[in-house]
Structures are given as C-alpha cells and as structure tokens.
Amino acid sequence: MVNLSAAIRFISEHGNDLEQARLGVLLQNENVSLLEAVSVLRSEQREDGSWASFWSGGASSVDATCYRLAQCEQLGLNNEDFIQRALTFLTTRQLENGSFSECRKLAPVAPPWVQPDDPSAIFYLTANAGFWLQYFNKYPDNTKSAVEFLISNINIEGYLSTFLHANWLAAGLFYSANEVEHSTSIMNYLESKLTDLSASNLAWLINALVIMGVPKHMNLIVQGVDILRDLQHEQGYWLSEDGDDYNVHTTLESIRAFRICS
C-alpha cells in the first residue's frame, strides 16, 4: 500500500520553491502561490523563447525547453505568454521532414540522448517536442508533421528503435492525435519492458500517457502503477536513477501517478 502521507512529508521537508508549488497543485491546495515558480521560469527563459540545458553552456536547447514545458503542465499553467514563446521556439527548430534535433554546434557537448544527427536522439526529441505541441494545441500543422515523421519510422515490430522514454512519449502523442493503432502497438511493446524501468521512468510513463487521454484501466498503466507501488522507500520517497538530488521530483511524479490513476 502506498504511504502518501510519508511521501508528502518528504517533499515538504526537502523540496525547493518550484517543487513545493508543484506539490500544492497536486494536492489542490487553494492557497498555493505560483508566483515564485512562474518568476523562476520567466527569469531563466532565453530571448528566443527557449531554455538552456545544464550541458549546453547557456545555449538554447530543444530538450531543456520540453522539460520546462513539462514543468508548466505540472503546475497547471497553460496560457502564459512564456509558454507561447517556448512553443514558437520549438517550431523554429523543426526540420522540413517533421523531425527535431539539437543544433549541430552542440555536438561536442551534447549527451548521447540528444546528440545531433543521431537517429535515436532525433526520434526522442521529435516525440518530446511533438508531445508538447500536441498537449498545448497551438501549432497543429507542426504537430501533424512530427506525428507523420515518427509513424514513418516505426519498425516492423511496431515501435521506435530508440530510447524507451521516446516510445511512451510517442504513444501518448499518437493516442491524443487519434493514431490509436500506432499508440497501441507501442504500448504493447512497452508492457514487456515495465520491469526494467526505474521509479522515475515508471511515473513518467504513467503520467505522460494519462494526460494525453490514454485510459487509466489500460493494462500497461495498471501494471506500471502496481510496480511503482512496490518501489516506495520506507521513508516515503521514490528513488531517482539520476541521484538523490532528484528524489523529490521522482516522488512528486509518483504521487501524481497514483492520484490520477485512483
């Protein structure tokens, strides 16, 4: 059984201002103030509407911008001007074939999952950018191009030959875009991989699918929730594969997964 009280206490004791705001939104606290969180997002946004990544040396990053858009969604933000600017930035980085890639100038410093010109990275960034363009529903033509590119690259087994997280982002994107057959094919593949996933990835998978409209009674989601339940630490948190500094984030995402699937 999940100990949500212990999880909430862990976040309250260890979370930063942005994470505390996310907790308030999760708990539907009417007194939560998003002013500090919005101020942080605005202050770190670049003039072109992007955000920089920890690895990019201050340069604009498609991946970092998608990450910040994910934070906006977690905070319940939707129509703020800086969200529109971020979405516009993404459209400027989309290639003619519908795909997305980081700038080639970043190749010397980019980590493997966003390495320019690497097919796996391109599939991931296209699924991620397409996911958020679809979620915020501002640029349907750009979203359609991303969907078509990804579908054209589904392998004979019915999934994308790339990172697992790219596949669940693509599955959510496809489902929301009424490409249910392709979404189902990918979800069937992911079902066989659930026991390989960390708590942070399980929570990410569950939340990404559910916010895009995938029914929470789907076997992939039900099994994911069951596995995630067993990964809670006795002190209330869920361990992040990225280190202790990210345990609060993983715990927030895990709480959310249980709440939206309850």
Buried (B, 14 or more C-beta within 10 A) or exposed (E): EBBBEBBBBBBEEBBEEBBBBBBBBBBEEEEBEBEEBBEBBEEEBBEEBBBBBEBBEEBBBBBBBBBBBBBBBBBBBEEBEBBEBBBBBBBEBBEEEBBBBBBEEBEEEBEEBBBBEBEBBBBBBBBBBBBBBBBBEBBEEBBBBBBBBBBEBBEEEBBBBBBBBBBBBBBBBBBBBEBEEBBBBBBBBBBEBBEEBBBBBBBBBBBBBBBBEBEBEBEBBEBBBEBBBEBBBEEBBBBBEEEEEBBBBBBBBBBBBBEBBE
